[in-house]
Amino acid sequence: MAFTFYTPSIRIIVVDIVIPLFNFLLITVWLKAVDTVTLQSYPLYIVFSLLWIASNYFLKRYRKQRNEKAYVSVSFHAIYATVIAATLNYGIFFAVGFPVSILNYSIFVLGVLLLQLVHTALLFAYLYALDIEEVAPIEVRPPANLVKEPYILEEETLHTIKQSIVHETNTKVLHFLLQVIDLQSSATKVLSSTSLFNFEKIRNYRYNVIVNLRRLNDIRGINVLFSKINEKLPDNGIYIGCFENSGVKKRDILKKYPKGINWVIYSFYYFVKRVIPKIFITRRLYYDITQGKNRVLTKTEVYGRLYYCGFEIIGEKKIGDQLFFVARRKQEPNPRKKRRYGPVIQLKRIGKNGRVFKFYKMRTMYPYSEFLQAYIYEHNKLQEGGKFSHDIRISTLGKFFRRFWIDELPMIVNFLKGDMKLVGVRPISQHYFSLYSKELQEKRIKFKPGLLPPFYADMPKTLEEIESSEMRYLQMCEKKGVLITDIIYLWKIFVNIVFKKARSK
């Protein structure tokens, strides 16, 4: 088969230029101690590098690959290319009588090969970890109702269903279900399954209530499951599920083991169950090994996933160690996208002229918290400073970050990009923006938001006082100009923070 030229991946070629250069520097530093590297040996390594890159090109290693299997295949090309380049290079310099140290040359060639294989392994690990987030196809559907008029089940059938529920859970769960749904209706479907297959078999719009008695902690593809149930339910259909909250395992470990040792065991448990599944490079491997069994879930994450997948929470009940939720289908799931759980997050915020920009901040909330803003606003009262009281979205580490403004350090990037200035109103989400008066909304978008909001100058305690504080600042900007206003407020903020110990909560 004739060779065909192709457009190579520039990124991989750059890496292959750096590898021999880096290896050469290492070899030079090491061998200079015994005076075995001289200027005369440099051409040998330069020609090898050129032949090595050329061999990789003709072996099609630089062709852009589309899947992991292709990358495994081309990883062997690094070995072939190294052998070819080393042989040709040595033959050329031997033929012209160039002095070659077999030991030094072999060490250099093996070093290049080793670095190449390390790069390939890291690349494969990256591809393996990529896109672990469960994805389900989204299609906008027209309004949908039940396809069949429900009827009342016979007493014998109802009795069998009740017995099955008690056998699978307990009588408390049965009493809870009897209070919130009609078990005798033919439009109610009760399952106890961790397999997505059992939910895929359900006919669309056949049931207006779907109950799953198996806890979500043993299900790997939670988003896919929620999206599939969303697809099966008619408009305003009800989904009831359950899960064990993360605090249960912590309580059990601390009570089971002696004081001191219990915290060591819990720290190890936390790292394995909470940290490793959230690290990008280890996330997929963790779930491939555990198959999602006994995963740790927080209330925030579960409810956030439900809202993300088109549901809204209308009820909940703690029964034993499990929390049962009642969710109503509200809309189609959000468009699927890759989700990451790194320490720095990007949030959408309203900027000058109403432009939405990416706002950088340290992660202080549990995953999927951004989808619970409306839920938290409805269920929690505002405390002093306009923040929510008992905000379940904030993690323990997040509270520490917020107290000492560590979470706001990445905002410097927004400052350097020109999205924000030093002093200005706080950048807020579309939801918070909608809570403000029309007049304040119009004034807000006339100016850039700031790293240091007027909040720290006035220290307001309620949402109304925050609005008044921002209005005074914006009106002063219009009358005295932005520069003078910012200098005045910067001094007030400095006094409050340094002398009055004002802190973020």
BALUMVO-72447 format. One record per residue (C-alpha): residue number from 1; x negated, y negated, z negated. Coordinates in steps of 0.25 Angstrom, whole numbers, plus 5000, padded with zeros to 4 digits. Example, Ala and Ser with C-alpha at 12.3 -4.5 7.8 and 13.67 -1.06 7.14 Angstrom:
+-----+------+------+------+
: pos :   xx :   yy :   zz :
+-----+------+------+------+
:   1 : 4951 : 5018 : 4969 :
:   2 : 4945 : 5004 : 4971 :
+-----+------+------+------+
REM end
This chain:
+-----+------+------+------+
: pos :   xx :   yy :   zz :
+-----+------+------+------+
:   1 : 5000 : 5000 : 5000 :
:   2 : 4994 : 4986 : 5004 :
:   3 : 4991 : 4976 : 4993 :
:   4 : 5000 : 4964 : 4993 :
:   5 : 4996 : 4951 : 4987 :
:   6 : 5005 : 4946 : 4976 :
:   7 : 5006 : 4933 : 4967 :
:   8 : 4999 : 4937 : 4954 :
:   9 : 5003 : 4933 : 4940 :
:  10 : 4995 : 4921 : 4936 :
:  11 : 4996 : 4924 : 4921 :
:  12 : 4990 : 4938 : 4922 :
:  13 : 4979 : 4933 : 4931 :
:  14 : 4975 : 4922 : 4921 :
:  15 : 4975 : 4933 : 4910 :
:  16 : 4966 : 4941 : 4918 :
:  17 : 4956 : 4930 : 4920 :
:  18 : 4956 : 4927 : 4905 :
:  19 : 4954 : 4942 : 4901 :
:  20 : 4940 : 4944 : 4908 :
:  21 : 4936 : 4930 : 4904 :
:  22 : 4940 : 4932 : 4889 :
:  23 : 4933 : 4946 : 4890 :
:  24 : 4920 : 4940 : 4896 :
:  25 : 4919 : 4930 : 4885 :
:  26 : 4921 : 4940 : 4874 :
:  27 : 4910 : 4949 : 4881 :
:  28 : 4901 : 4937 : 4882 :
:  29 : 4902 : 4933 : 4868 :
:  30 : 4899 : 4948 : 4864 :
:  31 : 4888 : 4951 : 4873 :
:  32 : 4881 : 4938 : 4872 :
:  33 : 4876 : 4943 : 4858 :
:  34 : 4867 : 4953 : 4865 :
:  35 : 4864 : 4944 : 4877 :
:  36 : 4870 : 4953 : 4887 :
:  37 : 4879 : 4943 : 4894 :
:  38 : 4872 : 4934 : 4904 :
:  39 : 4876 : 4925 : 4915 :
:  40 : 4873 : 4935 : 4925 :
:  41 : 4884 : 4944 : 4920 :
:  42 : 4895 : 4934 : 4922 :
:  43 : 4898 : 4936 : 4937 :
:  44 : 4900 : 4951 : 4934 :
:  45 : 4912 : 4948 : 4924 :
:  46 : 4917 : 4937 : 4934 :
:  47 : 4918 : 4946 : 4946 :
:  48 : 4924 : 4957 : 4937 :
:  49 : 4935 : 4947 : 4933 :
:  50 : 4938 : 4943 : 4947 :
:  51 : 4938 : 4958 : 4952 :
:  52 : 4947 : 4962 : 4940 :
:  53 : 4958 : 4951 : 4943 :
:  54 : 4957 : 4954 : 4958 :
:  55 : 4959 : 4969 : 4955 :
:  56 : 4971 : 4966 : 4946 :
:  57 : 4977 : 4958 : 4957 :
:  58 : 4976 : 4969 : 4967 :
:  59 : 4981 : 4979 : 4957 :
:  60 : 4993 : 4970 : 4956 :
:  61 : 4992 : 4968 : 4941 :
:  62 : 4995 : 4953 : 4943 :
:  63 : 5009 : 4956 : 4949 :
:  64 : 5020 : 4950 : 4941 :
:  65 : 5027 : 4962 : 4934 :
:  66 : 5041 : 4963 : 4931 :
:  67 : 5042 : 4974 : 4920 :
:  68 : 5034 : 4981 : 4909 :
:  69 : 5031 : 4993 : 4917 :
:  70 : 5024 : 4985 : 4928 :
:  71 : 5015 : 4979 : 4917 :
:  72 : 5011 : 4993 : 4912 :
:  73 : 5008 : 4997 : 4926 :
:  74 : 4999 : 4984 : 4929 :
:  75 : 4992 : 4986 : 4916 :
:  76 : 4984 : 4998 : 4922 :
:  77 : 4980 : 4988 : 4933 :
:  78 : 4971 : 4981 : 4923 :
:  79 : 4963 : 4994 : 4921 :
:  80 : 4962 : 4997 : 4936 :
:  81 : 4958 : 4982 : 4939 :
:  82 : 4947 : 4983 : 4928 :
:  83 : 4941 : 4996 : 4934 :
:  84 : 4941 : 4990 : 4948 :
:  85 : 4935 : 4977 : 4945 :
:  86 : 4925 : 4983 : 4936 :
:  87 : 4920 : 4993 : 4946 :
:  88 : 4920 : 4983 : 4958 :
:  89 : 4913 : 4972 : 4949 :
:  90 : 4902 : 4982 : 4944 :
:  91 : 4900 : 4987 : 4958 :
:  92 : 4898 : 4973 : 4964 :
:  93 : 4888 : 4969 : 4954 :
:  94 : 4881 : 4982 : 4954 :
:  95 : 4879 : 4981 : 4969 :
:  96 : 4873 : 4968 : 4969 :
:  97 : 4864 : 4972 : 4957 :
:  98 : 4870 : 4963 : 4947 :
:  99 : 4866 : 4967 : 4933 :
: 100 : 4878 : 4973 : 4925 :
: 101 : 4878 : 4977 : 4911 :
: 102 : 4888 : 4989 : 4911 :
: 103 : 4891 : 4988 : 4896 :
: 104 : 4894 : 4973 : 4897 :
: 105 : 4902 : 4974 : 4910 :
: 106 : 4910 : 4986 : 4904 :
: 107 : 4913 : 4979 : 4891 :
: 108 : 4918 : 4967 : 4900 :
: 109 : 4927 : 4976 : 4909 :
: 110 : 4933 : 4984 : 4897 :
: 111 : 4936 : 4971 : 4890 :
: 112 : 4943 : 4965 : 4902 :
: 113 : 4951 : 4978 : 4903 :
: 114 : 4955 : 4978 : 4888 :
: 115 : 4959 : 4963 : 4888 :
: 116 : 4968 : 4966 : 4901 :
: 117 : 4974 : 4978 : 4894 :
: 118 : 4977 : 4970 : 4881 :
: 119 : 4983 : 4959 : 4890 :
: 120 : 4992 : 4969 : 4897 :
: 121 : 4996 : 4975 : 4884 :
: 122 : 5000 : 4962 : 4878 :
: 123 : 5008 : 4959 : 4891 :
: 124 : 5015 : 4972 : 4891 :
: 125 : 5019 : 4969 : 4876 :
: 126 : 5024 : 4956 : 4880 :
: 127 : 5033 : 4962 : 4891 :
: 128 : 5037 : 4973 : 4882 :
: 129 : 5042 : 4963 : 4871 :
: 130 : 5048 : 4954 : 4881 :
: 131 : 5063 : 4952 : 4882 :
: 132 : 5067 : 4961 : 4870 :
: 133 : 5080 : 4952 : 4868 :
: 134 : 5092 : 4960 : 4871 :
: 135 : 5098 : 4955 : 4884 :
: 136 : 5112 : 4958 : 4889 :
: 137 : 5118 : 4952 : 4902 :
: 138 : 5127 : 4941 : 4901 :
: 139 : 5139 : 4938 : 4910 :
: 140 : 5150 : 4927 : 4908 :
: 141 : 5163 : 4934 : 4907 :
: 142 : 5177 : 4928 : 4908 :
: 143 : 5187 : 4928 : 4896 :
: 144 : 5190 : 4943 : 4892 :
: 145 : 5201 : 4949 : 4884 :
: 146 : 5203 : 4963 : 4880 :
: 147 : 5206 : 4972 : 4891 :
: 148 : 5216 : 4981 : 4884 :
: 149 : 5227 : 4977 : 4874 :
: 150 : 5223 : 4983 : 4860 :
: 151 : 5231 : 4992 : 4853 :
: 152 : 5232 : 4998 : 4838 :
: 153 : 5224 : 5011 : 4836 :
: 154 : 5230 : 5023 : 4829 :
: 155 : 5228 : 5024 : 4814 :
: 156 : 5220 : 5037 : 4816 :
: 157 : 5211 : 5030 : 4825 :
: 158 : 5210 : 5018 : 4816 :
: 159 : 5207 : 5027 : 4804 :
: 160 : 5195 : 5034 : 4812 :
: 161 : 5189 : 5020 : 4816 :
: 162 : 5190 : 5016 : 4801 :
: 163 : 5183 : 5029 : 4797 :
: 164 : 5172 : 5027 : 4807 :
: 165 : 5169 : 5013 : 4802 :
: 166 : 5169 : 5018 : 4787 :
: 167 : 5160 : 5029 : 4791 :
: 168 : 5150 : 5020 : 4799 :
: 169 : 5150 : 5009 : 4789 :
: 170 : 5159 : 5008 : 4776 :
: 171 : 5173 : 5004 : 4772 :
: 172 : 5169 : 4989 : 4770 :
: 173 : 5166 : 4988 : 4784 :
: 174 : 5179 : 4994 : 4788 :
: 175 : 5187 : 4984 : 4779 :
: 176 : 5179 : 4973 : 4785 :
: 177 : 5183 : 4977 : 4799 :
: 178 : 5197 : 4979 : 4796 :
: 179 : 5197 : 4965 : 4791 :
: 180 : 5191 : 4958 : 4804 :
: 181 : 5196 : 4967 : 4815 :
: 182 : 5207 : 4976 : 4819 :
: 183 : 5202 : 4990 : 4819 :
: 184 : 5215 : 4996 : 4824 :
: 185 : 5214 : 4989 : 4837 :
: 186 : 5210 : 4996 : 4849 :
: 187 : 5202 : 4983 : 4853 :
: 188 : 5193 : 4986 : 4841 :
: 189 : 5180 : 4994 : 4844 :
: 190 : 5172 : 4999 : 4833 :
: 191 : 5158 : 5005 : 4836 :
: 192 : 5146 : 5009 : 4828 :
: 193 : 5134 : 5009 : 4837 :
: 194 : 5120 : 5003 : 4840 :
: 195 : 5121 : 5007 : 4855 :
: 196 : 5124 : 4997 : 4865 :
: 197 : 5130 : 5008 : 4874 :
: 198 : 5142 : 5010 : 4865 :
: 199 : 5145 : 4995 : 4867 :
: 200 : 5143 : 4995 : 4882 :
: 201 : 5154 : 5006 : 4883 :
: 202 : 5165 : 4997 : 4877 :
: 203 : 5174 : 4991 : 4888 :
: 204 : 5174 : 4976 : 4890 :
: 205 : 5185 : 4969 : 4882 :
: 206 : 5191 : 4982 : 4877 :
: 207 : 5189 : 4978 : 4862 :
: 208 : 5190 : 4965 : 4856 :
: 209 : 5183 : 4970 : 4843 :
: 210 : 5170 : 4978 : 4843 :
: 211 : 5164 : 4983 : 4830 :
: 212 : 5150 : 4989 : 4829 :
: 213 : 5147 : 4995 : 4815 :
: 214 : 5132 : 4998 : 4818 :
: 215 : 5123 : 4987 : 4812 :
: 216 : 5116 : 4978 : 4822 :
: 217 : 5103 : 4981 : 4815 :
: 218 : 5102 : 4994 : 4823 :
: 219 : 5105 : 4988 : 4837 :
: 220 : 5094 : 4984 : 4846 :
: 221 : 5101 : 4976 : 4856 :
: 222 : 5110 : 4967 : 4848 :
: 223 : 5111 : 4956 : 4858 :
: 224 : 5115 : 4966 : 4869 :
: 225 : 5125 : 4972 : 4859 :
: 226 : 5131 : 4959 : 4856 :
: 227 : 5132 : 4955 : 4871 :
: 228 : 5138 : 4969 : 4874 :
: 229 : 5149 : 4967 : 4864 :
: 230 : 5151 : 4953 : 4868 :
: 231 : 5154 : 4958 : 4882 :
: 232 : 5163 : 4969 : 4878 :
: 233 : 5172 : 4960 : 4869 :
: 234 : 5183 : 4951 : 4874 :
: 235 : 5184 : 4936 : 4871 :
: 236 : 5183 : 4934 : 4856 :
: 237 : 5181 : 4949 : 4854 :
: 238 : 5175 : 4953 : 4840 :
: 239 : 5162 : 4960 : 4837 :
: 240 : 5159 : 4966 : 4823 :
: 241 : 5145 : 4971 : 4820 :
: 242 : 5136 : 4972 : 4808 :
: 243 : 5121 : 4971 : 4804 :
: 244 : 5112 : 4971 : 4792 :
: 245 : 5106 : 4958 : 4788 :
: 246 : 5091 : 4956 : 4787 :
: 247 : 5092 : 4953 : 4772 :
: 248 : 5098 : 4967 : 4768 :
: 249 : 5085 : 4974 : 4772 :
: 250 : 5077 : 4963 : 4764 :
: 251 : 5085 : 4965 : 4752 :
: 252 : 5084 : 4980 : 4752 :
: 253 : 5069 : 4980 : 4754 :
: 254 : 5067 : 4970 : 4743 :
: 255 : 5076 : 4978 : 4733 :
: 256 : 5070 : 4992 : 4737 :
: 257 : 5055 : 4989 : 4734 :
: 258 : 5048 : 4984 : 4722 :
: 259 : 5045 : 4969 : 4721 :
: 260 : 5033 : 4964 : 4729 :
: 261 : 5033 : 4977 : 4738 :
: 262 : 5047 : 4974 : 4743 :
: 263 : 5042 : 4961 : 4749 :
: 264 : 5030 : 4968 : 4756 :
: 265 : 5040 : 4978 : 4762 :
: 266 : 5050 : 4968 : 4766 :
: 267 : 5039 : 4959 : 4773 :
: 268 : 5035 : 4971 : 4781 :
: 269 : 5049 : 4974 : 4784 :
: 270 : 5051 : 4960 : 4788 :
: 271 : 5039 : 4960 : 4798 :
: 272 : 5044 : 4973 : 4804 :
: 273 : 5059 : 4970 : 4805 :
: 274 : 5059 : 4955 : 4807 :
: 275 : 5046 : 4950 : 4813 :
: 276 : 5042 : 4961 : 4823 :
: 277 : 5056 : 4962 : 4830 :
: 278 : 5055 : 4947 : 4832 :
: 279 : 5041 : 4946 : 4837 :
: 280 : 5041 : 4946 : 4852 :
: 281 : 5030 : 4956 : 4855 :
: 282 : 5035 : 4966 : 4845 :
: 283 : 5050 : 4964 : 4846 :
: 284 : 5053 : 4974 : 4857 :
: 285 : 5044 : 4985 : 4852 :
: 286 : 5051 : 4984 : 4838 :
: 287 : 5064 : 4986 : 4844 :
: 288 : 5060 : 4997 : 4853 :
: 289 : 5054 : 5004 : 4841 :
: 290 : 5066 : 5002 : 4832 :
: 291 : 5077 : 5002 : 4842 :
: 292 : 5083 : 4990 : 4834 :
: 293 : 5086 : 4999 : 4822 :
: 294 : 5086 : 4992 : 4809 :
: 295 : 5083 : 4979 : 4814 :
: 296 : 5084 : 4967 : 4805 :
: 297 : 5095 : 4957 : 4808 :
: 298 : 5099 : 4943 : 4802 :
: 299 : 5113 : 4938 : 4801 :
: 300 : 5108 : 4926 : 4809 :
: 301 : 5102 : 4935 : 4821 :
: 302 : 5114 : 4944 : 4822 :
: 303 : 5124 : 4932 : 4822 :
: 304 : 5115 : 4924 : 4831 :
: 305 : 5115 : 4936 : 4841 :
: 306 : 5130 : 4937 : 4840 :
: 307 : 5132 : 4922 : 4844 :
: 308 : 5121 : 4924 : 4855 :
: 309 : 5129 : 4935 : 4861 :
: 310 : 5142 : 4927 : 4861 :
: 311 : 5148 : 4930 : 4847 :
: 312 : 5152 : 4922 : 4835 :
: 313 : 5153 : 4927 : 4821 :
: 314 : 5167 : 4926 : 4815 :
: 315 : 5165 : 4935 : 4803 :
: 316 : 5155 : 4943 : 4794 :
: 317 : 5155 : 4953 : 4783 :
: 318 : 5144 : 4958 : 4775 :
: 319 : 5146 : 4973 : 4771 :
: 320 : 5135 : 4980 : 4764 :
: 321 : 5122 : 4977 : 4770 :
: 322 : 5128 : 4974 : 4784 :
: 323 : 5134 : 4961 : 4789 :
: 324 : 5147 : 4963 : 4798 :
: 325 : 5150 : 4951 : 4808 :
: 326 : 5162 : 4948 : 4816 :
: 327 : 5159 : 4941 : 4829 :
: 328 : 5168 : 4936 : 4840 :
: 329 : 5164 : 4936 : 4855 :
: 330 : 5163 : 4921 : 4859 :
: 331 : 5156 : 4921 : 4872 :
: 332 : 5146 : 4928 : 4881 :
: 333 : 5132 : 4930 : 4875 :
: 334 : 5122 : 4919 : 4877 :
: 335 : 5113 : 4921 : 4889 :
: 336 : 5102 : 4931 : 4886 :
: 337 : 5088 : 4926 : 4885 :
: 338 : 5075 : 4931 : 4879 :
: 339 : 5074 : 4928 : 4864 :
: 340 : 5062 : 4926 : 4856 :
: 341 : 5060 : 4926 : 4841 :
: 342 : 5047 : 4918 : 4840 :
: 343 : 5043 : 4908 : 4829 :
: 344 : 5046 : 4896 : 4839 :
: 345 : 5059 : 4894 : 4845 :
: 346 : 5065 : 4885 : 4855 :
: 347 : 5079 : 4879 : 4853 :
: 348 : 5087 : 4870 : 4862 :
: 349 : 5089 : 4856 : 4856 :
: 350 : 5095 : 4843 : 4861 :
: 351 : 5085 : 4832 : 4865 :
: 352 : 5085 : 4819 : 4871 :
: 353 : 5095 : 4816 : 4882 :
: 354 : 5102 : 4829 : 4877 :
: 355 : 5091 : 4838 : 4884 :
: 356 : 5090 : 4851 : 4877 :
: 357 : 5076 : 4855 : 4874 :
: 358 : 5068 : 4867 : 4868 :
: 359 : 5066 : 4864 : 4854 :
: 360 : 5054 : 4872 : 4847 :
: 361 : 5055 : 4877 : 4833 :
: 362 : 5050 : 4887 : 4823 :
: 363 : 5060 : 4899 : 4822 :
: 364 : 5067 : 4897 : 4808 :
: 365 : 5080 : 4905 : 4811 :
: 366 : 5083 : 4919 : 4814 :
: 367 : 5085 : 4924 : 4828 :
: 368 : 5098 : 4919 : 4836 :
: 369 : 5100 : 4908 : 4825 :
: 370 : 5102 : 4898 : 4836 :
: 371 : 5115 : 4905 : 4840 :
: 372 : 5121 : 4903 : 4826 :
: 373 : 5121 : 4888 : 4825 :
: 374 : 5136 : 4887 : 4827 :
: 375 : 5138 : 4899 : 4818 :
: 376 : 5130 : 4893 : 4807 :
: 377 : 5136 : 4879 : 4808 :
: 378 : 5150 : 4886 : 4806 :
: 379 : 5146 : 4894 : 4794 :
: 380 : 5136 : 4886 : 4787 :
: 381 : 5138 : 4872 : 4781 :
: 382 : 5127 : 4861 : 4783 :
: 383 : 5118 : 4858 : 4771 :
: 384 : 5110 : 4846 : 4769 :
: 385 : 5102 : 4841 : 4781 :
: 386 : 5112 : 4847 : 4791 :
: 387 : 5106 : 4861 : 4790 :
: 388 : 5115 : 4873 : 4788 :
: 389 : 5116 : 4879 : 4774 :
: 390 : 5112 : 4894 : 4773 :
: 391 : 5108 : 4894 : 4788 :
: 392 : 5106 : 4909 : 4790 :
: 393 : 5098 : 4907 : 4803 :
: 394 : 5086 : 4902 : 4796 :
: 395 : 5075 : 4912 : 4792 :
: 396 : 5067 : 4912 : 4779 :
: 397 : 5055 : 4908 : 4786 :
: 398 : 5063 : 4898 : 4794 :
: 399 : 5067 : 4891 : 4781 :
: 400 : 5052 : 4889 : 4777 :
: 401 : 5049 : 4884 : 4791 :
: 402 : 5060 : 4874 : 4791 :
: 403 : 5057 : 4869 : 4777 :
: 404 : 5043 : 4865 : 4781 :
: 405 : 5046 : 4861 : 4796 :
: 406 : 5038 : 4872 : 4801 :
: 407 : 5049 : 4876 : 4811 :
: 408 : 5048 : 4862 : 4817 :
: 409 : 5034 : 4863 : 4821 :
: 410 : 5036 : 4868 : 4836 :
: 411 : 5044 : 4855 : 4838 :
: 412 : 5031 : 4848 : 4841 :
: 413 : 5032 : 4855 : 4854 :
: 414 : 5045 : 4848 : 4857 :
: 415 : 5038 : 4835 : 4853 :
: 416 : 5026 : 4837 : 4862 :
: 417 : 5036 : 4841 : 4874 :
: 418 : 5044 : 4828 : 4871 :
: 419 : 5057 : 4834 : 4867 :
: 420 : 5056 : 4828 : 4853 :
: 421 : 5049 : 4816 : 4846 :
: 422 : 5044 : 4815 : 4832 :
: 423 : 5056 : 4808 : 4826 :
: 424 : 5070 : 4811 : 4831 :
: 425 : 5083 : 4818 : 4829 :
: 426 : 5082 : 4833 : 4826 :
: 427 : 5083 : 4841 : 4839 :
: 428 : 5097 : 4849 : 4838 :
: 429 : 5104 : 4860 : 4845 :
: 430 : 5116 : 4858 : 4854 :
: 431 : 5125 : 4863 : 4842 :
: 432 : 5120 : 4853 : 4832 :
: 433 : 5120 : 4842 : 4843 :
: 434 : 5135 : 4845 : 4845 :
: 435 : 5138 : 4843 : 4830 :
: 436 : 5133 : 4828 : 4831 :
: 437 : 5142 : 4817 : 4835 :
: 438 : 5143 : 4812 : 4849 :
: 439 : 5136 : 4799 : 4846 :
: 440 : 5124 : 4806 : 4839 :
: 441 : 5123 : 4816 : 4850 :
: 442 : 5121 : 4804 : 4860 :
: 443 : 5111 : 4797 : 4852 :
: 444 : 5103 : 4810 : 4849 :
: 445 : 5100 : 4813 : 4864 :
: 446 : 5095 : 4799 : 4866 :
: 447 : 5082 : 4802 : 4859 :
: 448 : 5072 : 4814 : 4857 :
: 449 : 5074 : 4823 : 4845 :
: 450 : 5062 : 4822 : 4835 :
: 451 : 5053 : 4831 : 4826 :
: 452 : 5057 : 4823 : 4814 :
: 453 : 5072 : 4820 : 4813 :
: 454 : 5078 : 4808 : 4806 :
: 455 : 5083 : 4819 : 4796 :
: 456 : 5070 : 4818 : 4788 :
: 457 : 5072 : 4803 : 4787 :
: 458 : 5086 : 4803 : 4782 :
: 459 : 5087 : 4817 : 4776 :
: 460 : 5102 : 4819 : 4779 :
: 461 : 5110 : 4830 : 4772 :
: 462 : 5122 : 4832 : 4781 :
: 463 : 5125 : 4833 : 4796 :
: 464 : 5132 : 4820 : 4796 :
: 465 : 5120 : 4814 : 4789 :
: 466 : 5110 : 4820 : 4799 :
: 467 : 5119 : 4814 : 4810 :
: 468 : 5118 : 4800 : 4803 :
: 469 : 5103 : 4801 : 4802 :
: 470 : 5101 : 4804 : 4816 :
: 471 : 5111 : 4793 : 4821 :
: 472 : 5103 : 4783 : 4812 :
: 473 : 5090 : 4788 : 4819 :
: 474 : 5095 : 4787 : 4833 :
: 475 : 5102 : 4774 : 4831 :
: 476 : 5089 : 4768 : 4826 :
: 477 : 5082 : 4774 : 4838 :
: 478 : 5091 : 4766 : 4847 :
: 479 : 5090 : 4753 : 4839 :
: 480 : 5075 : 4753 : 4835 :
: 481 : 5069 : 4763 : 4845 :
: 482 : 5064 : 4777 : 4844 :
: 483 : 5050 : 4774 : 4840 :
: 484 : 5053 : 4764 : 4828 :
: 485 : 5064 : 4773 : 4824 :
: 486 : 5055 : 4786 : 4824 :
: 487 : 5044 : 4778 : 4816 :
: 488 : 5054 : 4774 : 4805 :
: 489 : 5060 : 4788 : 4804 :
: 490 : 5046 : 4795 : 4804 :
: 491 : 5043 : 4787 : 4792 :
: 492 : 5056 : 4791 : 4785 :
: 493 : 5054 : 4805 : 4788 :
: 494 : 5039 : 4805 : 4783 :
: 495 : 5044 : 4799 : 4770 :
: 496 : 5055 : 4810 : 4768 :
: 497 : 5046 : 4822 : 4772 :
: 498 : 5033 : 4818 : 4765 :
: 499 : 5038 : 4811 : 4752 :
: 500 : 5053 : 4816 : 4751 :
: 501 : 5049 : 4830 : 4755 :
: 502 : 5060 : 4831 : 4766 :
: 503 : 5060 : 4845 : 4772 :
: 504 : 5068 : 4853 : 4783 :
: 505 : 5077 : 4864 : 4778 :
+-----+------+------+------+
REM end
